[in-house]
Amino acid sequence: MRGKREVIRLTGDVPSPANPPSGCRFRTRCWKAQDRCAEEVPQLEVRLGDHPSACHFAEERPHVVS
Ligand code: SF4
């Protein structure tokens, strides 16, 4: 059984690796970024089941198997 996938289109410019943004390096392109993202680097953690993520606001999503 196949689940529906949500397509997330990123906007914004990819930051320069020579001058990365503070905090989370993805924050300039992240639709969920908040003030905390500019201040703290998120640590890679296994928060939800067996899927590690490095995000202050990771949330559980259904697994899609194709
Ligand atoms: S920590 Fe999570 S919510 Fe914040 S910018 Fe990074 S990926 Fe986005």
Boltz pocket constraint, residues with backbone or C-beta under 6 A from the ligand:
constraints:
  - pocket:
      binder: B
      contacts: [[A, 24], [A, 25], [A, 26], [A, 27], [A, 28], [A, 30], [A, 31], [A, 32], [A, 33], [A, 34], [A, 37], [A, 40], [A, 42], [A, 54], [A, 55], [A, 56], [A, 57], [A, 58]]
      max_distance: 6.0
